[in-house]
């Protein structure tokens, strides 16, 4: 509990002091240069959300580049766009590993080669069918984590899950109350992302109470904690 309080206080003081207009959006130099990479690649990123939200949650996105592409493509949900009457879902050529308004990104999953090609094809099929493309709600969802969790859940090649502090990931898109887990190796029960649980071979056990997730991963030993994320081995 003390660790949660310290983490929250730290992010509230540091995150709120950053002006979005001047916050860094530079490359973190995590991804291969597109002109140097001669194979297909898919990467899943997370970074602390902007401002006070970063004390509680992360923002995710997926980037990819097919073998013959000269640029990366990035897809994510950007909430402020809905206030301007624009779709929340974005898919565009961009720097794949940008800092998210000053927050350093982290690669939580990467695919290359033939599996990346299959994942890219599937992701492109899913994006136009996402039914919350014009909706955004910070809590409990649907939000940026809802979108990326949906793409992961419906893309067999993406054998990863979003971290426990990806608030909104438990808002189920294709079912109101029950669905398969992100890995497809278990099941998840969720009441609009507010209350629920999941059990899966790769996910372990995770409980969601008001969007705060607690759990244990047994395959890649780790504790799952709200606001902090994973304590233990990485999820790949």
Secondary structure, DSSP 8 states (H G I E B T S, - for coil): -HHHHHHHHHHHHHHTT--TTTS---B-S-S--TTT--S-EEEEEEEE-SGGGGGT-EEEEEEEE-TT-SS-EEEEE-GGGGGGT--SEEEEE--TTB-BTTB--EEEEEEETHHHHHHHHHHHHHHTT-TTTT---SSSSSSHHHHHHHHHHT-TT------TT-TTTTS-SS-SSEEE-TTSSEEEEEETTTEEEEEETTTEEEEEETTEEEEEETTTTEEEETTTEEEES---
